[in-house]
Amino acid sequence: MEFRPKSESRKPLAMFSQSSLTDIVLLLLIFFLLTSSFVTNFGIKVEVPQSDSTAEPDPTYVNVTITADGDYYVGSDRVSRAEVANAIRREQMAKPNATLVIRSDKNAKVDDAVHVMNIGKVLEMGILVATEPAGARN
């Protein structure tokens, strides 16, 4: 059923409204920005032990990672066992009243973790050992 007169031709729409598309893109952008801030990525793969309690991330932490191979990382910088104390001291000077967080692989030597704990004690820092919440791994 045609309701237009035969003399009137059909013309395509000259304008396309992109306002709904813009709204969707803006909502997706907000969603991804918010969810990406919840992800903590340390960059060094270690399998930490499990625990029933957790500590909230804090920018005043000095992170020391010990891998299963005995490699030390202060922040994201790899250091030797002899240089760990100086690297932690530099981080502490940049972050006064910082807490030392030790992320030691569960297969790392206990002696390596104790070495870092002794450094934290000498520097009079609070010491935390990073663990995963119980049941986090399958």
N, C-alpha and C positions, 0 to 999 in steps of 0.2 A: 504494500500500500504506500503510495508516494503522495505526500502532502505538499510538496513544493511545486511551484509552477515549472513547466518544462524550460522556460527561458532562463531560470536561475541555475547556474552551474555550481557544482560542489567544489569548494576550494579547501585545501588542507589548512590546518591551524597554523597561523603565522608565529605564534608564541607558545613555548612550552614552559610550564611553571616548574621550577626546580626546588621550590621551597620545601616540599616534603622530602626530597632526596637529601637536601642540605641538613634537615633535622636528623635524619637517620645517620648520616655520616658524623655529625656532631655527637650524637649519643654514643656511637661506637667508639669514637675517639676518647670521650670521657671514660667509658667503661674500661678500655685498655690502659689508659693512664692510671686509673685507680687500682686496677688489679696488678699491674706491673710493679707498683710500689710495695706490695705485700711480699714479693718474692725476694728472698735473700740469697744472693749468689756469691759464694766465696771464691769460686774459680779453681780451688785446689781440692781434688777429690779424695776425701778420707771417709772411712766408715767409723763414725764415733759410737761409743757404747750407748745403751739405752738407759733411761732413768724415768722415774715417776713425776719429777718436778721439772719445771723449765724456768729460764730467765729471759726477760724481754731484751731485745736488741737495744743497744744504747751507743750513741756516737762517741762516748768517752771510754770505749773499750780499746785495749791494745790486743789485737788478735795474733796469736802464735799458733801455727799449724805444724804438726809433726806427722809425717807420712809413715807408712809401714816400712819404707826403705831407710828411714832415719834422716830424711831431709827436713830441714827447718825452714819455715816461711814466717817472716814477721810482716803482717799485712799481706801484701801479695809479692813481696820481694824474697827471693831465696837467699839464705845466708848459711854460712858454715856454723858448726857447733861453737867454734871459738869466737865468732862474731855475733852470736845471739844476744849476749849481754849488752853490747854497744848499740845494737839495733833497737832493743827494747828500751834502753835509756833514751835514745833519740826520739822514739815514739812518745815516751812518757813526758819528755820536755815539751813536745808539741801539744800534748793533751794532759794538762795538770790534773791530779786526782783521778787518773784513769785506772780502770780495773783491768787486770791481765786475764784474758780468756785463752785457755789452752784447748785447742781442737786437735786432739791426738787420735790417730787411727787406733782402732781396738787391737790391731796386730803389731803396733809399734812397741818398742822396748819401754818398760816402765822407767828405766834409768833416764831416758830422754825427757820424759815428762817431768820427772823429779828435778832434773837439771834446770829446766825452765822455771819450775816452782821455786827453787832456791834463789834464782835471779830475782823473781818477783818479791820474795821475802826480803832480800837484801835491799831492794829499791822501795820497800815498804808499800807495796801495791796490794790491793785486794786481789784475790785469785779465784777464778771460776774455771771449772772443767766443763767443756761443752759436751752435751749428750743429746740423744734423740729421745722424744717421748716414747714410752713403752708402747709397743704395738704399731709404731710408725712404719716399720719394715715388714715385708711379707716373707 
